[in-house]
Amino acid sequence: MTLSPLFWMTNALNVLDALLTAVLIEMGLAGEANPVVASIGWHGKFALVLAASLVLDRLRPRALVIPCVALSAVVCYSAVGLFVLI
């Protein structure tokens, strides 16, 4: 079973998003705005994204472009916010 590069990119961006958000929260510069993550926690978010991306990778691998683009935008937003606020 070979996983597509988009699967790996989606999950890597998800982890990067979590790390940047955790840093911003720890510094007191941000709060968790996602109610799903606020209720299920980071481990739940990792499991949910992993499961959803695995299903998409099996059924429609090209559809993973959408979460990759969305997570890229979120990571860029968080990174710019982190570097501007420091």
N, CA, C and O atoms as a GROMACS GRO file, in nm:
protein
  344
    1MET      N    1   0.085  -0.118   0.000
    1MET     CA    2   0.000   0.000   0.000
    1MET      C    3   0.089   0.124   0.000
    1MET      O    4   0.156   0.154   0.099
    2THR      N    5   0.090   0.194  -0.111
    2THR     CA    6   0.170   0.315  -0.124
    2THR      C    7   0.082   0.437  -0.103
    2THR      O    8  -0.026   0.448  -0.162
    3LEU      N    9   0.128   0.526  -0.018
    3LEU     CA   10   0.054   0.650   0.008
    3LEU      C   11   0.108   0.761  -0.079
    3LEU      O   12   0.229   0.769  -0.104
    4SER      N   13   0.019   0.847  -0.125
    4SER     CA   14   0.057   0.954  -0.218
    4SER      C   15   0.134   1.065  -0.145
    4SER      O   16   0.123   1.080  -0.024
    5PRO      N   17   0.211   1.141  -0.222
    5PRO     CA   18   0.280   1.256  -0.162
    5PRO      C   19   0.183   1.357  -0.100
    5PRO      O   20   0.215   1.422  -0.001
    6LEU      N   21   0.064   1.370  -0.159
    6LEU     CA   22  -0.035   1.462  -0.102
    6LEU      C   23  -0.082   1.416   0.036
    6LEU      O   24  -0.112   1.499   0.122
    7PHE      N   25  -0.088   1.286   0.057
    7PHE     CA   26  -0.123   1.233   0.190
    7PHE      C   27  -0.018   1.279   0.291
    7PHE      O   28  -0.053   1.330   0.398
    8TRP      N   29   0.109   1.260   0.256
    8TRP     CA   30   0.216   1.297   0.348
    8TRP      C   31   0.220   1.448   0.370
    8TRP      O   32   0.243   1.493   0.482
    9MET      N   33   0.198   1.525   0.265
    9MET     CA   34   0.201   1.671   0.278
    9MET      C   35   0.086   1.720   0.366
    9MET      O   36   0.106   1.809   0.449
   10THR      N   37  -0.032   1.663   0.348
   10THR     CA   38  -0.146   1.702   0.430
   10THR      C   39  -0.118   1.679   0.578
   10THR      O   40  -0.144   1.766   0.661
   11ASN      N   41  -0.064   1.563   0.610
   11ASN     CA   42  -0.040   1.531   0.750
   11ASN      C   43   0.079   1.608   0.808
   11ASN      O   44   0.078   1.643   0.926
   12ALA      N   45   0.181   1.634   0.726
   12ALA     CA   46   0.293   1.716   0.772
   12ALA      C   47   0.249   1.859   0.799
   12ALA      O   48   0.289   1.920   0.899
   13LEU      N   49   0.166   1.914   0.711
   13LEU     CA   50   0.113   2.049   0.732
   13LEU      C   51   0.022   2.053   0.855
   13LEU      O   52   0.019   2.154   0.926
   14ASN      N   53  -0.051   1.947   0.880
   14ASN     CA   54  -0.136   1.940   0.998
   14ASN      C   55  -0.053   1.946   1.125
   14ASN      O   56  -0.087   2.018   1.219
   15VAL      N   57   0.057   1.871   1.129
   15VAL     CA   58   0.146   1.873   1.246
   15VAL      C   59   0.211   2.011   1.260
   15VAL      O   60   0.221   2.063   1.371
   16LEU      N   61   0.255   2.069   1.150
   16LEU     CA   62   0.315   2.202   1.154
   16LEU      C   63   0.216   2.306   1.204
   16LEU      O   64   0.252   2.395   1.281
   17ASP      N   65   0.092   2.297   1.160
   17ASP     CA   66  -0.014   2.386   1.208
   17ASP      C   67  -0.030   2.372   1.359
   17ASP      O   68  -0.042   2.472   1.430
   18ALA      N   69  -0.031   2.250   1.407
   18ALA     CA   70  -0.048   2.226   1.551
   18ALA      C   71   0.070   2.284   1.630
   18ALA      O   72   0.050   2.345   1.735
   19LEU      N   73   0.191   2.266   1.579
   19LEU     CA   74   0.308   2.318   1.648
   19LEU      C   75   0.309   2.471   1.653
   19LEU      O   76   0.334   2.530   1.757
   20LEU      N   77   0.281   2.533   1.539
   20LEU     CA   78   0.277   2.680   1.536
   20LEU      C   79   0.166   2.734   1.627
   20LEU      O   80   0.186   2.833   1.698
   21THR      N   81   0.051   2.671   1.624
   21THR     CA   82  -0.058   2.715   1.710
   21THR      C   83  -0.021   2.698   1.857
   21THR      O   84  -0.050   2.786   1.938
   22ALA      N   85   0.043   2.587   1.892
   22ALA     CA   86   0.084   2.564   2.031
   22ALA      C   87   0.184   2.670   2.076
   22ALA      O   88   0.178   2.718   2.189
   23VAL      N   89   0.277   2.707   1.988
   23VAL     CA   90   0.375   2.811   2.022
   23VAL      C   91   0.305   2.944   2.043
   23VAL      O   92   0.333   3.014   2.141
   24LEU      N   93   0.215   2.980   1.954
   24LEU     CA   94   0.142   3.107   1.968
   24LEU      C   95   0.056   3.109   2.094
   24LEU      O   96   0.047   3.212   2.160
   25ILE      N   97  -0.006   2.998   2.127
   25ILE     CA   98  -0.087   2.991   2.250
   25ILE      C   99   0.002   3.001   2.372
   25ILE      O  100  -0.030   3.073   2.466
   26GLU      N  101   0.114   2.930   2.372
   26GLU     CA  102   0.208   2.932   2.484
   26GLU      C  103   0.262   3.072   2.509
   26GLU      O  104   0.284   3.112   2.624
   27MET      N  105   0.285   3.147   2.401
   27MET     CA  106   0.336   3.284   2.413
   27MET      C  107   0.225   3.383   2.450
   27MET      O  108   0.253   3.500   2.476
   28GLY      N  109   0.102   3.337   2.454
   28GLY     CA  110  -0.010   3.424   2.486
   28GLY      C  111  -0.051   3.514   2.372
   28GLY      O  112  -0.119   3.615   2.394
   29LEU      N  113  -0.012   3.480   2.252
   29LEU     CA  114  -0.042   3.562   2.135
   29LEU      C  115  -0.166   3.516   2.059
   29LEU      O  116  -0.213   3.586   1.970
   30ALA      N  117  -0.218   3.399   2.094
   30ALA     CA  118  -0.333   3.345   2.023
   30ALA      C  119  -0.410   3.252   2.116
   30ALA      O  120  -0.361   3.213   2.222
   31GLY      N  121  -0.528   3.217   2.075
   31GLY     CA  122  -0.610   3.118   2.144
   31GLY      C  123  -0.661   3.018   2.041
   31GLY      O  124  -0.660   3.046   1.922
   32GLU      N  125  -0.704   2.904   2.087
   32GLU     CA  126  -0.757   2.802   1.994
   32GLU      C  127  -0.894   2.846   1.946
   32GLU      O  128  -0.989   2.850   2.023
   33ALA      N  129  -0.904   2.877   1.818
   33ALA     CA  130  -1.029   2.925   1.760
   33ALA      C  131  -1.113   2.812   1.702
   33ALA      O  132  -1.232   2.832   1.675
   34ASN      N  133  -1.054   2.695   1.682
   34ASN     CA  134  -1.125   2.582   1.623
   34ASN      C  135  -1.200   2.508   1.733
   34ASN      O  136  -1.137   2.446   1.819
   35PRO      N  137  -1.334   2.512   1.733
   35PRO     CA  138  -1.409   2.447   1.840
   35PRO      C  139  -1.394   2.295   1.841
   35PRO      O  140  -1.405   2.232   1.947
   36VAL      N  141  -1.369   2.235   1.726
   36VAL     CA  142  -1.349   2.090   1.722
   36VAL      C  143  -1.220   2.053   1.794
   36VAL      O  144  -1.220   1.961   1.876
   37VAL      N  145  -1.112   2.124   1.764
   37VAL     CA  146  -0.984   2.096   1.830
   37VAL      C  147  -0.994   2.130   1.979
   37VAL      O  148  -0.936   2.059   2.062
   38ALA      N  149  -1.066   2.236   2.012
   38ALA     CA  150  -1.082   2.273   2.152
   38ALA      C  151  -1.153   2.162   2.230
   38ALA      O  152  -1.126   2.143   2.349
   39SER      N  153  -1.243   2.089   2.164
   39SER     CA  154  -1.318   1.985   2.237
   39SER      C  155  -1.251   1.848   2.232
   39SER      O  156  -1.257   1.774   2.329
   40ILE      N  157  -1.186   1.813   2.119
   40ILE     CA  158  -1.126   1.679   2.110
   40ILE      C  159  -0.976   1.679   2.135
   40ILE      O  160  -0.917   1.572   2.153
   41GLY      N  161  -0.913   1.794   2.136
   41GLY     CA  162  -0.770   1.804   2.162
   41GLY      C  163  -0.686   1.777   2.039
   41GLY      O  164  -0.737   1.740   1.933
   42TRP      N  165  -0.554   1.796   2.055
   42TRP     CA  166  -0.462   1.780   1.943
   42TRP      C  167  -0.452   1.637   1.895
   42TRP      O  168  -0.443   1.612   1.775
   43HIS      N  169  -0.455   1.543   1.989
   43HIS     CA  170  -0.446   1.402   1.948
   43HIS      C  171  -0.567   1.363   1.863
   43HIS      O  172  -0.555   1.290   1.765
   44GLY      N  173  -0.683   1.413   1.902
   44GLY     CA  174  -0.804   1.386   1.824
   44GLY      C  175  -0.796   1.448   1.686
   44GLY      O  176  -0.840   1.388   1.588
   45LYS      N  177  -0.741   1.570   1.679
   45LYS     CA  178  -0.725   1.636   1.549
   45LYS      C  179  -0.631   1.556   1.459
   45LYS      O  180  -0.659   1.536   1.340
   46PHE      N  181  -0.518   1.511   1.516
   46PHE     CA  182  -0.424   1.431   1.438
   46PHE      C  183  -0.492   1.304   1.386
   46PHE      O  184  -0.477   1.269   1.269
   47ALA      N  185  -0.566   1.237   1.472
   47ALA     CA  186  -0.634   1.112   1.432
   47ALA      C  187  -0.739   1.140   1.326
   47ALA      O  188  -0.751   1.064   1.230
   48LEU      N  189  -0.816   1.247   1.342
   48LEU     CA  190  -0.922   1.280   1.247
   48LEU      C  191  -0.864   1.314   1.109
   48LEU      O  192  -0.913   1.264   1.008
   49VAL      N  193  -0.762   1.397   1.105
   49VAL     CA  194  -0.700   1.434   0.976
   49VAL      C  195  -0.634   1.312   0.913
   49VAL      O  196  -0.643   1.292   0.792
   50LEU      N  197  -0.566   1.231   0.995
   50LEU     CA  198  -0.501   1.111   0.943
   50LEU      C  199  -0.604   1.017   0.881
   50LEU      O  200  -0.584   0.966   0.770
   51ALA      N  201  -0.714   0.992   0.951
   51ALA     CA  202  -0.817   0.901   0.900
   51ALA      C  203  -0.882   0.956   0.773
   51ALA      O  204  -0.899   0.883   0.675
   52ALA      N  205  -0.918   1.085   0.775
   52ALA     CA  206  -0.983   1.144   0.658
   52ALA      C  207  -0.889   1.146   0.537
   52ALA      O  208  -0.932   1.117   0.425
   53SER      N  209  -0.762   1.179   0.560
   53SER     CA  210  -0.669   1.182   0.447
   53SER      C  211  -0.639   1.042   0.396
   53SER      O  212  -0.612   1.024   0.277
   54LEU      N  213  -0.642   0.944   0.483
   54LEU     CA  214  -0.621   0.805   0.439
   54LEU      C  215  -0.738   0.760   0.350
   54LEU      O  216  -0.716   0.697   0.246
   55VAL      N  217  -0.860   0.792   0.391
   55VAL     CA  218  -0.977   0.757   0.310
   55VAL      C  219  -0.971   0.829   0.175
   55VAL      O  220  -0.994   0.767   0.070
   56LEU      N  221  -0.941   0.959   0.177
   56LEU     CA  222  -0.930   1.032   0.051
   56LEU      C  223  -0.819   0.978  -0.038
   56LEU      O  224  -0.834   0.968  -0.160
   57ASP      N  225  -0.707   0.942   0.024
   57ASP     CA  226  -0.595   0.888  -0.055
   57ASP      C  227  -0.633   0.758  -0.124
   57ASP      O  228  -0.585   0.730  -0.234
   58ARG      N  229  -0.716   0.679  -0.062
   58ARG     CA  230  -0.760   0.553  -0.122
   58ARG      C  231  -0.866   0.575  -0.229
   58ARG      O  232  -0.863   0.510  -0.334
   59LEU      N  233  -0.961   0.667  -0.204
   59LEU     CA  234  -1.074   0.685  -0.295
   59LEU      C  235  -1.051   0.791  -0.403
   59LEU      O  236  -1.081   0.768  -0.520
   60ARG      N  237  -0.998   0.906  -0.363
   60ARG     CA  238  -0.977   1.017  -0.457
   60ARG      C  239  -0.851   1.093  -0.419
   60ARG      O  240  -0.860   1.200  -0.357
   61PRO      N  241  -0.736   1.041  -0.453
   61PRO     CA  242  -0.611   1.102  -0.408
   61PRO      C  243  -0.593   1.249  -0.450
   61PRO      O  244  -0.534   1.328  -0.376
   62ARG      N  245  -0.644   1.284  -0.568
   62ARG     CA  246  -0.629   1.424  -0.612
   62ARG      C  247  -0.710   1.520  -0.527
   62ARG      O  248  -0.681   1.640  -0.524
   63ALA      N  249  -0.811   1.470  -0.458
   63ALA     CA  250  -0.892   1.556  -0.372
   63ALA      C  251  -0.811   1.608  -0.253
   63ALA      O  252  -0.852   1.704  -0.189
   64LEU      N  253  -0.698   1.546  -0.223
   64LEU     CA  254  -0.613   1.592  -0.113
   64LEU      C  255  -0.547   1.727  -0.142
   64LEU      O  256  -0.486   1.786  -0.054
   65VAL      N  257  -0.558   1.774  -0.266
   65VAL     CA  258  -0.508   1.908  -0.298
   65VAL      C  259  -0.580   2.012  -0.213
   65VAL      O  260  -0.519   2.110  -0.169
   66ILE      N  261  -0.709   1.994  -0.190
   66ILE     CA  262  -0.789   2.092  -0.117
   66ILE      C  263  -0.740   2.109   0.027
   66ILE      O  264  -0.712   2.222   0.067
   67PRO      N  265  -0.727   2.001   0.106
   67PRO     CA  266  -0.673   2.023   0.242
   67PRO      C  267  -0.528   2.070   0.242
   67PRO      O  268  -0.487   2.141   0.334
   68CYS      N  269  -0.450   2.031   0.142
   68CYS     CA  270  -0.311   2.079   0.134
   68CYS      C  271  -0.307   2.231   0.117
   68CYS      O  272  -0.230   2.300   0.183
   69VAL      N  273  -0.390   2.281   0.028
   69VAL     CA  274  -0.395   2.426   0.005
   69VAL      C  275  -0.447   2.498   0.129
   69VAL      O  276  -0.392   2.600   0.170
   70ALA      N  277  -0.552   2.444   0.190
   70ALA     CA  278  -0.608   2.506   0.309
   70ALA      C  279  -0.508   2.507   0.425
   70ALA      O  280  -0.491   2.609   0.492
   71LEU      N  281  -0.444   2.394   0.449
   71LEU     CA  282  -0.347   2.387   0.558
   71LEU      C  283  -0.224   2.472   0.528
   71LEU      O  284  -0.164   2.527   0.620
   72SER      N  285  -0.186   2.483   0.402
   72SER     CA  286  -0.074   2.571   0.365
   72SER      C  287  -0.107   2.716   0.399
   72SER      O  288  -0.022   2.789   0.451
   73ALA      N  289  -0.228   2.757   0.370
   73ALA     CA  290  -0.270   2.893   0.402
   73ALA      C  291  -0.271   2.917   0.553
   73ALA      O  292  -0.227   3.022   0.600
   74VAL      N  293  -0.319   2.820   0.629
   74VAL     CA  294  -0.323   2.833   0.775
   74VAL      C  295  -0.182   2.839   0.832
   74VAL      O  296  -0.154   2.921   0.920
   75VAL      N  297  -0.093   2.754   0.782
   75VAL     CA  298   0.046   2.754   0.831
   75VAL      C  299   0.114   2.886   0.796
   75VAL      O  300   0.185   2.942   0.880
   76CYS      N  301   0.094   2.935   0.675
   76CYS     CA  302   0.153   3.064   0.637
   76CYS      C  303   0.100   3.177   0.724
   76CYS      O  304   0.176   3.262   0.769
   77TYR      N  305  -0.030   3.177   0.749
   77TYR     CA  306  -0.091   3.279   0.835
   77TYR      C  307  -0.031   3.274   0.975
   77TYR      O  308   0.003   3.378   1.031
   78SER      N  309  -0.018   3.155   1.031
   78SER     CA  310   0.039   3.141   1.166
   78SER      C  311   0.186   3.180   1.168
   78SER      O  312   0.231   3.246   1.262
   79ALA      N  313   0.261   3.140   1.067
   79ALA     CA  314   0.404   3.173   1.063
   79ALA      C  315   0.426   3.322   1.050
   79ALA      O  316   0.512   3.378   1.119
   80VAL      N  317   0.350   3.388   0.964
   80VAL     CA  318   0.363   3.532   0.949
   80VAL      C  319   0.323   3.601   1.081
   80VAL      O  320   0.390   3.694   1.126
   81GLY      N  321   0.215   3.554   1.140
   81GLY     CA  322   0.174   3.611   1.268
   81GLY      C  323   0.280   3.595   1.376
   81GLY      O  324   0.304   3.686   1.455
   82LEU      N  325   0.343   3.479   1.379
   82LEU     CA  326   0.447   3.452   1.478
   82LEU      C  327   0.567   3.545   1.457
   82LEU      O  328   0.618   3.603   1.553
   83PHE      N  329   0.610   3.560   1.333
   83PHE     CA  330   0.728   3.642   1.307
   83PHE      C  331   0.699   3.792   1.317
   83PHE      O  332   0.789   3.869   1.350
   84VAL      N  333   0.577   3.834   1.291
   84VAL     CA  334   0.542   3.975   1.303
   84VAL      C  335   0.525   4.013   1.450
   84VAL      O  336   0.562   4.124   1.490
   85LEU      N  337   0.471   3.924   1.531
   85LEU     CA  338   0.443   3.955   1.670
   85LEU      C  339   0.564   3.939   1.762
   85LEU      O  340   0.561   3.985   1.876
   86ILE      N  341   0.667   3.875   1.713
   86ILE     CA  342   0.786   3.858   1.800
   86ILE      C  343   0.871   3.981   1.797
   86ILE      O  344   0.975   3.986   1.864
   0.00000   0.00000   0.00000
